[in-house]
Amino acid sequence: MEGPLEPGPAQMRISDDDRHRVAEILREAAGEGRLDLDELDERLEATYAARTYSDLVPITSDLPPPQPRHAPARPASAEPATRHDSSIAIMGGVDRKGVWEVGPRHTAFAMMGGVDIDLREAVFTSAETVITANAFWAGIDVIVNERTRVVVEGVGVLGAFDQVDKVPPQLAPDSPVVRVRGVALMAGVTVVRKGPKRFRRPRSLHRPH
């Protein structure tokens, strides 16, 4: 007998921080003249009464989303790879890049924001990694190298769930498998195959005599 179904990302409970972020968007929209004071009060009341992410969606559906704000890159260090099992961006941005550890399952969720998951230098802990990527009015990019086998099983609803190979694959029997599944609702989830990062040597300021 099958157990009870787990709630999808849109039915997950929101936090007070999530409500405050939406309230800030509403106040900025009112300051720009997109909402009058009565509309602002009505939507703020609905925001603080919301319980799930799906409750928040109609409150800002007719307002332009804010620009994703990505966290600044940290300098490389000799510390062990940090494990990340989730990447969640709500009206913001999350970057996973460089040397980091990815487990057999990784959850990516973006609502009115952006998530970049760069696996080219990641440390895999299993032969197959399943990434569940759900995006709502947002974008999620998963970047792999030419030696990674990719299986894309996502669905785009008024959006796109695509794979783009910028370099040809070079697969082997022991190539790691990355399986990407989920839903892109009026959003985009893209799996991009790229080559390794290249170091560009600065040009010399001195010309040969």
C-alpha positions in Angstrom: 0.0 0.0 0.0 1.4 3.4 -1.0 2.0 6.0 1.7 0.5 9.5 1.7 1.8 11.8 -1.1 4.3 14.5 -0.1 3.2 18.1 -0.7 4.7 19.8 -3.7 6.9 22.9 -3.3 3.9 25.2 -3.9 2.1 23.7 -0.9 5.0 24.1 1.5 4.5 26.3 4.5 6.1 29.8 4.3 8.1 31.6 6.9 7.8 35.1 8.3 10.8 36.1 6.2 9.0 35.0 3.1 6.0 37.2 4.1 8.3 40.2 4.8 9.9 39.8 1.3 6.6 39.9 -0.4 5.5 42.9 1.7 8.6 44.8 0.7 7.8 44.1 -3.0 4.3 45.5 -2.4 5.6 48.6 -0.7 8.0 49.3 -3.5 5.2 48.8 -6.1 3.1 51.3 -4.2 6.0 53.8 -4.1 6.3 53.4 -7.9 2.6 54.1 -8.3 1.7 50.6 -9.4 -0.7 50.1 -6.4 -2.9 52.6 -4.6 -3.1 52.7 -0.8 -6.3 50.6 -0.7 -4.7 47.9 -2.9 -1.6 48.0 -0.8 -3.5 47.4 2.5 -5.6 44.6 0.9 -2.6 42.8 -0.4 -0.5 43.3 2.7 -3.4 41.7 4.7 -3.5 38.8 2.3 0.3 38.4 2.5 0.4 38.1 6.3 -2.5 35.7 6.2 -0.8 33.5 3.7 0.2 30.0 4.7 1.8 28.4 1.6 3.8 29.6 -1.4 0.8 29.1 -3.6 -1.0 31.7 -1.4 1.7 34.2 -2.2 1.7 33.7 -6.0 -1.5 35.6 -6.9 -0.6 38.5 -4.6 2.3 39.6 -6.9 1.4 37.9 -10.1 0.6 41.3 -11.9 3.8 43.0 -10.6 7.2 42.8 -12.2 9.6 40.5 -10.4 12.7 42.0 -8.7 16.1 41.3 -10.3 17.9 38.3 -8.8 20.6 39.2 -6.4 23.4 36.7 -6.5 25.7 36.2 -3.5 29.3 37.4 -4.1 31.8 34.6 -5.0 34.1 33.6 -2.2 37.9 33.2 -2.8 39.1 29.6 -3.2 40.5 28.0 0.0 42.0 24.7 1.1 39.0 23.8 3.3 37.1 20.5 2.6 34.3 20.7 0.1 31.0 21.9 1.7 28.0 19.7 1.3 24.8 21.3 -0.1 21.6 19.3 -0.3 19.3 22.2 -1.4 19.4 25.5 -3.3 16.4 27.7 -2.5 15.9 31.2 -4.0 12.8 33.3 -3.2 13.0 36.7 -4.7 16.8 36.4 -4.7 19.6 34.2 -6.1 21.7 31.2 -5.1 24.9 30.1 -6.7 26.5 26.7 -6.3 29.9 26.6 -8.0 33.5 25.7 -7.6 34.4 22.7 -5.4 31.5 21.6 -3.3 29.9 18.2 -2.4 26.6 17.1 -3.8 24.7 14.2 -2.4 22.6 11.6 -4.2 19.6 14.0 -4.0 19.5 17.8 -4.3 16.5 20.0 -4.2 16.4 23.3 -6.1 13.4 25.7 -5.8 13.2 29.2 -7.2 10.3 31.6 -7.0 10.8 35.0 -8.6 14.6 34.4 -8.4 17.4 32.4 -9.9 19.5 29.3 -9.0 22.7 28.4 -10.6 24.0 24.9 -9.9 27.5 24.3 -11.4 28.5 20.7 -11.2 31.7 20.9 -13.2 34.0 20.9 -10.2 31.5 19.3 -7.7 32.4 16.2 -5.7 29.8 13.5 -6.4 29.0 11.1 -3.5 27.1 8.6 -5.6 27.0 7.2 -9.2 23.6 8.9 -9.8 22.5 12.3 -8.5 18.8 13.3 -8.7 18.1 17.0 -8.8 14.5 18.0 -8.3 14.2 21.5 -9.8 10.9 23.4 -9.4 10.7 27.0 -10.7 7.8 29.5 -10.6 8.4 32.8 -12.5 12.1 32.1 -12.1 15.1 30.4 -13.6 17.2 27.4 -12.7 20.4 26.5 -14.5 22.2 23.2 -14.0 25.7 23.1 -15.5 27.6 19.9 -16.2 30.8 19.0 -18.0 31.3 16.8 -21.1 31.9 13.7 -19.0 28.6 13.7 -17.2 25.6 11.7 -18.4 22.4 13.7 -18.2 18.8 12.6 -18.0 16.2 15.4 -18.2 12.7 14.4 -17.1 11.2 17.8 -16.2 8.0 19.4 -17.5 7.5 23.0 -18.7 4.1 24.5 -18.1 3.9 27.8 -20.0 7.7 27.6 -19.6 10.7 25.6 -20.7 12.6 22.5 -19.3 15.5 22.2 -21.7 19.0 20.7 -22.3 21.6 22.6 -24.2 25.0 21.0 -25.2 27.6 23.7 -25.8 30.3 21.0 -26.1 29.9 17.4 -27.3 29.6 14.8 -24.6 32.5 12.5 -23.9 30.9 9.7 -21.9 32.5 6.6 -20.4 31.0 3.5 -18.5 31.9 5.1 -15.2 30.5 8.6 -16.0 28.4 10.1 -13.2 24.6 10.3 -14.0 22.7 13.5 -13.2 19.0 13.1 -13.5 17.0 16.4 -13.5 13.3 16.4 -12.8 10.6 18.8 -11.7 8.3 21.5 -13.1 8.9 24.9 -14.7 5.7 27.0 -14.3 6.0 30.2 -16.4 9.7 29.8 -15.8 12.8 28.1 -17.3 14.9 25.2 -16.1 18.0 24.6 -18.3 20.6 21.9 -18.2 23.7 23.2 -19.9 26.8 21.1 -20.9 29.9 23.3 -20.9 33.6 22.7 -21.1 35.9 23.3 -18.2 36.6 26.8 -16.9 39.5 28.4 -18.6 42.1 30.6 -17.1 42.7 33.7 -19.3 46.3 35.0 -19.0 46.4 38.8 -19.0 48.0 40.4 -22.0 51.4 41.9 -21.5 51.6 45.7 -21.5 55.1 45.5 -23.1 55.6 45.0 -26.8 58.6 42.9 -28.0 61.4 45.1 -29.4 
